[in-house]
Amino acid sequence: MNGYARLGGEPAVRALVDRFVDRMAADTIIGFFFAGKDLARVKLHEYEHASAALGGPSAYTGRPLVPLHRSLRINAGQFRRRLAILKQELERGGVPADVAETWLAEQRRLEAVMTDGTDCAPVPA
């Protein structure tokens, strides 16, 4: 049984994604990225990514990730904050460790294409 089915399919995965997106939007570090955004649309595309990564039936239907996210100038620290929030929500949701790791690994793979190449701290002189 794949991770999507093990979590309970669409209702369970959507509930996890909804909490994840709501947490990101309310976060004091990365929440500004979501100001004025259609959170229902963000949730849909996050769900599609999760479904695909976990063996579910949905595929990503949104705009191309690279130009969309590069224009936001997301740094590595901000991206890692996103990962930390996701990890917390997966733990809170009781997601089995192997399924959580599959989901997180897919997200980690995106860091190089979604960030601007900078870290959150200046490089020492």
ZATORDO-607893 format. One line per 8 residues: for each residue x, y, z of N, C-alpha, C, CB. Coordinates in steps of 0.001 Angstrom, whole numbers, plus 524288, in hexadecimal, padded with zeros to 5 digits. Glycine has a CB too. Layout:
X/Y/Z/X/Y/Z/X/Y/Z/X/Y/Z; ...;
! end
This chain:
80348/7FB6C/80000/80000/80000/80000/80380/804E2/80000/7FC3E/7FFF6/804C8; 8024A/80890/7FC95/8057F/80D4B/7FC3D/80443/8110C/800B7/804A3/81007/7F6F4; 8079E/81506/80136/8070B/818C0/80578/801E4/81BAB/8055D/80B6A/81C91/80556; 80002/81CE9/800CB/7FB0E/81FB0/8002D/7F69E/81C7F/80288/7F9F4/820D7/7FA5C; 7F661/81794/80128/7F250/8141B/80333/7F306/8132F/8090C/7F25E/80EDD/80045; 7F7DE/8129C/80AB8/7F8E6/811B7/8104A/7F71B/8164E/813A8/7FEB8/810BB/8112A; 7F740/81AF8/8117D/7F584/81F8E/81474/7EF98/8201D/8148E/7F7EA/82475/8122D; 7ECE6/81D50/8111A/7E73B/81DB2/810EA/7E533/8204B/80C04/7E550/82097/81589;
7E89D/820DE/8081C/7E6EE/8230E/80323/7E5FC/828E1/80342/7E21E/8206A/80165; 7E2C1/82A90/7FF99/7E1F8/83027/7FEB8/7E054/83337/8038C/7DDFB/830E3/7FA99; 7DC6A/83179/8068E/7DACF/834C6/80AFC/7DF39/835B9/80EEA/7D633/83247/80DC7; 7E22C/831B5/81010/7E65C/83230/813EF/7EAD6/8357B/811DA/7E85E/82CCC/81585; 7EC52/834A5/80CF4/7F0A8/837A1/80AAC/7EF15/83D5F/80A25/7F241/83558/80540; 7EA4A/83E55/80875/7E880/843CA/8080C/7E87A/8466F/80D67/7E2FA/84409/8059B; 7E6D5/843AF/8116F/7E6BE/845FD/816AF/7EC42/84764/81878/7E432/84231/81A9D; 7F008/843EE/81773/7F579/84513/818CD/7F778/849CF/815CB/7F8F4/84053/817B1;
7F660/849EC/810C4/7F81B/84E49/80D7B/7F58F/85362/80F3F/7F6D1/84D37/807AF; 7F090/8532F/81073/7EDE0/857F1/8122B/7F066/85A31/81713/7E813/856CF/81330; 7F18A/856DA/81AD9/7F41D/858B2/81FA6/7F992/85AD2/81E7A/7F477/8543C/823B3; 7FC65/8582C/81B0E/801A4/859D5/81982/8017B/85F46/81706/80413/855DB/815AD; 7FE19/86011/8134B/7FDCB/86521/8109C/7FBFE/86960/81465/7FA08/864D1/80BDF; 7F82B/86827/817AD/7F66C/86C09/81B7D/7FAD4/86D9F/81F29/7F1D3/869ED/81EA2; 7FDF3/869DA/820D8/80270/86B0D/8243D/8066C/86E67/8216E/80508/86605/82626; 8079D/86D18/81C82/80B60/87048/81999/80968/875D6/818FC/80C75/86DE4/81439;
80474/8766F/817A6/80239/87BA7/816C8/8023E/87EEC/81BC3/7FCA5/87B31/814B4; 801D7/87C71/8203D/801C0/87F3C/82538/80723/87FCE/827B0/7FE2E/87C7A/828F8; 80B0B/87D77/82564/81046/87D62/827AB/812D1/882C7/8277C/813B3/87968/824D2; 81584/88429/82BBA/81802/88953/82BFE/81CD0/889C5/8287D/8198B/88A86/83192; 81EFE/88564/826D9/823AD/88585/82396/82264/8854C/81DC9/82740/8810A/824FF; 81ED7/881ED/81C40/81DB4/88148/816A3/81826/882D0/8151F/81EA3/87BB2/8150F; 81502/88451/818D2/80F91/8858C/817AE/80ED0/889D5/813AD/80CE3/8870F/81C8B; 81270/88D83/81372/811E4/891DA/80FB8/811A3/88FFF/80A15/81666/895A2/81055;
813DC/88B6E/808E4/81396/8895D/80392/80DEE/8882E/801FE/816F2/88467/80319; 80A8A/8875A/805C2/8052B/885BE/804B9/80143/88A3B/80528/803A5/88174/8086F; 80312/88ED3/806A9/7FF9E/89356/80729/7FD12/89483/801E4/802AB/8982A/80930; 7F7F9/894D2/801E7/7F517/89613/7FD23/7F493/89196/7F948/7F7A5/89A7F/7FA7D; 7F6A0/88D13/7FAA0/7F65D/8888C/7F718/7F141/88597/7F7F3/7FB1C/884D9/7F7F7; 7EF8A/882DF/7F403/7EAE9/87F8A/7F444/7EC8B/87A74/7F6F6/7E88C/87E78/7EEA1; 7EB8C/87A1C/7FC0D/7ED5D/87587/7FEFE/7EAAE/87084/7FD41/7EC75/87657/804CA; 7E5F1/870E8/7FB3F/7E357/86C33/7F93A/7E66B/86A05/7F498/7DD9B/86D6D/7F796;
7E863/86D75/7F166/7EB87/86BC5/7ECE1/7F0BD/8697A/7EEB1/7EC7F/8706B/7E919; 7F337/86C01/7F27C/7F823/869FA/7F4A7/7F737/86486/7F6DC/7FA54/86DB2/7F8F8; 7F2F9/863DD/7F9C8/7F1BB/85EC7/7FC14/7F0D9/85AA6/7F7DF/7ECE6/85F34/7FF91; 7EE27/85C19/7F3BF/7ED42/85868/7EF75/7F26C/85677/7ED3E/7E9FD/85AF5/7EB1E; 7F5FB/85A09/7EC1E/7FAF0/85880/7E9B0/7FE79/8559B/7ED88/7FDC4/85D51/7E78F; 7FE57/85713/7F272/8014E/8541C/7F660/7FF17/84E91/7F6D7/80125/856EC/7FBC9; 7F9F4/84E1A/7F6A8/7F780/848F0/7F6C8/7F93E/845B4/7F216/7F17D/84971/7F6DD; 7F93C/84812/7ED80/7FAD7/8453E/7E8C4/80072/84343/7E946/7FA55/848CA/7E3EA;
803E8/84683/7EB4D/80957/844D9/7EC1B/809A4/8404B/7EFEF/80CAA/8496E/7EE1C; 806DF/840CD/7F441/806ED/83CAB/7F82E/804B4/837A1/7F5F8/803D9/83E55/7FD05; 80061/83803/7F339/7FDF2/83368/7F0EA/801C0/8309F/7ED41/7F8F4/834F0/7EDF4; 8042D/8338E/7E9D5/807E4/83138/7E61F/80C83/82EBB/7E8F0/809DD/8355C/7E243; 80E96/83166/7ECE7/81325/82F65/7EFBE/811E9/82A6D/7F2C7/81533/83388/7F376; 80D08/829EF/7F48E/80B85/8258D/7F7DF/808D3/82122/7F4F4/80808/82770/7FC1A; 80892/8218A/7EFC1/80634/81D62/7ECA5/80063/81DFC/7EBD4/80738/81849/7EF23; 7FE65/822A8/7ECC2/7F8D1/823A6/7EC09/7F77D/824C3/7E65D/7F715/8282F/7EF6D;
7F282/825ED/7E559/7F0B0/82678/7DFF4/7F184/82BCC/7DD6D/7EB1F/82541/7DFC6; 7F2E4/82FB7/7E069/7F335/83500/7DE3F/7F8AC/83661/7DC70/7F16A/838F0/7E23E; 7F8D9/83985/7D85A/7FDC2/83BA5/7D654/7FD71/84194/7D6BB/7FECC/839D8/7D085; 801E6/84426/7D703/80230/849CF/7D773/8000D/84C58/7D27E/807DB/84B94/7D876; 7FC79/85027/7D32C/7FA14/852D3/7CEB7/7FB2A/858AE/7CEB1/7F43E/851E9/7CEB8; 7FE73/85A77/7D23B/7FF7D/86010/7D2B5/80370/8620D/7CEC6/8015E/86147/7D819; 804D7/866F6/7CF84/808C0/8696E/7CC26/80E13/86703/7CD28/808F1/86F66/7CD11; 811BF/86797/7C980/81701/86572/7CA41/8197B/86788/7CF4C/81A80/866C6/7C587;
81BA3/863FF/7D264/81DB3/86559/7D792/82251/86913/7D772/81F47/8607E/7DA5D; 825EE/86843/7D3D5/82ABE/86B59/7D3EF/829B2/8712C/7D336/82E76/86973/7CFB7; 8274B/872E5/7CEFC/82689/87893/7CE79/822EC/87AD1/7D2A4/8245A/879D7/7C91E; 81F19/877D6/7D43E/81B70/879AD/7D82E/81E29/87AC9/7DD5C/8171D/875B2/7D8F8; 8217C/87740/7DF13/823FD/877D8/7E42B/82905/87B00/7E3FD/8251A/87296/7E66D; 82BE8/87ACB/7DFC7/830BD/87DEB/7DF6D/82F89/883B9/7DFCB/833A8/87CC0/7DA4A; 82B19/8854F/7DD9B/829C3/88AE2/7DDCF/828A5/88CB4/7E35F/82508/88BFE/7DA5A; 82799/88918/7E6F8/82691/88A77/7EC69/82B8C/88B4A/7EF91/82350/88643/7EEF1;
82FFD/889B2/7ED66/83513/88A32/7EFFD/8350A/88792/7F562/83692/89000/7F087; 83361/882B7/7F575/83341/87F94/7FA3E/838CE/87DD7/7FB6C/82F7E/87AC0/7F9B1; 83AA4/87ED2/8002C/83FE6/87D02/80178/83FA7/877A2/80407/842AC/880F0/8051A; 84419/8753B/804AC/8445B/86FE8/806C0/84218/86F8A/80C3C/849F7/86DFE/806C6; 8430B/87370/80F72/840F1/8736A/814B9/83B00/87392/814C2/84316/877FB/817C7; 838C7/876AF/81159/83317/876FB/810F7/830DB/871C9/80F0D/83173/87B73/80D46; 83385/86F66/80B57/831BC/86A55/8096A/8320C/86639/80DBA/834FE/8689F/804A8; 8363D/86664/810BF/836CB/862A1/8150C/832AA/86386/8193E/83C45/86300/81776;
830EA/8685A/819F1/82CA6/86965/81D91/827BD/866A3/81BAB/82BAE/86F56/81E21; 826D1/866C7/816A1/82260/86407/8144B/822B9/85E32/8157A/8222F/864F5/80E51; 8275D/85BFC/814D4/82821/85669/815EF/82728/8552E/81BAF/82DAA/854B9/81467; 828E1/858A7/81F1F/8281C/857D0/824BB/8224B/857DA/82615/82B06/85C08/827EB; 81F63/85B62/823BB/819BD/85B96/824AD/81729/8569E/822A4/81749/86079/8220C; 818BA/854E9/81DFD/81687/85014/81BE3/817BB/84B7E/81F78/818A4/84F05/81663; 81C89/84B16/8213B/81DFF/846C8/824B1/81AB9/846E1/829B0/823DA/84712/82609; 819F7/84B6F/82BEA/816CC/84BE9/830A6/8112D/84A2D/82FAE/816E1/8518B/832A4;
80EFD/84BB6/82B45/80995/84A3B/82A13/8091A/8445E/82903/80795/84D53/82557; 80D0B/84217/82694/80CF1/83C6D/825AE/80D3F/83981/82AE0/81180/83AC1/8220E; 8108C/83B62/82E5F/810F1/838FA/83394/80BCF/839AB/8368B/8158A/83B64/836BC; 809B3/83E55/83665/804C1/83F77/83916/80059/83C0C/836F2/80350/8454F/83881; 8008A/83AF4/831E2/7FC89/837BF/82F64/7FD62/831EA/83015/7FC4E/838FA/829B5; 80195/83068/832BC/80292/82ADF/8339A/80426/827E9/82EBB/7FDDF/82869/835DB; 80681/82AA0/82B06/80826/82826/82628/80CB4/8246C/82749/809BE/82C57/82203; 80C5B/81F91/82576/810A9/81BE6/82649/815D2/81E2C/8243C/80F7A/816A1/82394;
81A13/81D08/826F5/81F2A/81F58/825BC/820CF/81E79/82012/82348/81D20/82956; 81FEC/819DE/81DF4/8219C/818DC/8188F/81E6B/81C02/814A0/8212C/81307/8174F; 81971/81CBD/815AA/81621/81FE0/8122B/817AE/8259D/812A0/81034/81F24/8137E; 81894/8276A/8175B/81A4C/82CCF/81829/81F66/82DCF/81554/81AEA/82DFF/81E00; 82306/82A20/815A4/82816/82AD4/8130F/8277B/82B11/80D1D/82BD3/8265F/81490; 823F9/827FE/80AF1/822F6/82835/80549/8210D/82DA2/803C2/81EE4/82406/803A9; 81D6C/82FB3/806BF/81B3C/834E4/805B7/81F6F/83915/80659/81697/83603/80968; 82253/838D9/80A90/82673/83CB0/80B8E/82AD3/83C61/80783/828B2/83BE7/81100;
82C43/837AE/805E8/83070/83705/80208/82EF1/8399A/7FCDE/8319E/8312B/80128; 82A13/83915/7FB52/82850/83BA0/7F683/828A2/8418B/7F70E/822AF/839F6/7F52A; 8273F/84391/7FB8E/827A1/84931/7FC74/82D50/84B03/7FC7E/824FB/84AA4/8019C; 830B8/84804/7FF07/83654/84970/7FF1D/83894/849B0/7F9A1/83977/8457F/80265; 836CC/84635/7F63F/838A5/84614/7F0DC/8377C/84B37/7EE09/83625/84183/7EDEF; 8336D/84DE1/7EFAF/831DC/852C2/7ED1F/83502/85786/7EEDC/82C2E/853C0/7EE20; 837F0/8570B/7F317/83AAE/85B9E/7F532/83E1A/85E52/7F11D/83E07/85A01/7F9D4; 840FC/85B5E/7EE2E/844A1/85DB1/7EA66/841DF/860D6/7E628/847E4/85974/7E7E2;
83D16/85F5D/7E4BD/83A5B/8622C/7E091/836B7/86664/7E29B/8374C/85E65/7DD49; 8357C/8663C/7E7A4/831C7/86A03/7E9BE/8345C/86E71/7ECC6/82DF6/86747/7ED34; 83965/86E04/7EDD6/83C11/8721E/7F0C5/83FAC/8753F/7ED3A/83F2C/86FC5/7F54F; 84158/879B2/7EF44/844A0/87D2D/7EC20/84A7A/87C39/7ECC3/84372/882BA/7ED80; 84BDA/87829/7EFAA/85164/876D3/7F051/85401/8795E/7F4F9/8544D/87849/7EB8C; 85136/87CC4/7F7AC/8537A/87F36/7FC4E/851A2/87C63/8012C/85208/8850D/7FC96; 8548D/87D1D/80568/852DC/87AFE/80A62/8506D/87F6D/80D7D/8577D/87869/80D6B; 84EBC/87E5C/81233/84C1E/88269/81543/84FF3/885FC/81817/8487D/87FED/8192F;
854D8/88492/8182C/858BF/887C2/81AD3/85CD3/88992/816E1/85B5B/884AD/81F58; 85EE9/88E4A/8179E/862F6/89020/81400/867E4/88CB7/81470/86451/895F1/8151E; 86A87/88C43/8102B/86F6E/8895B/81010/8738B/88C8E/812E9/8712C/88820/80A57; 8767A/88A32/81690/87A84/88D1E/81960/87E97/88F52/815A8/87D29/889A3/81D6F; 8807F/893E4/816F3/8846A/89679/8139D/889BA/89404/8143B/884C0/89C45/814DD;
! end
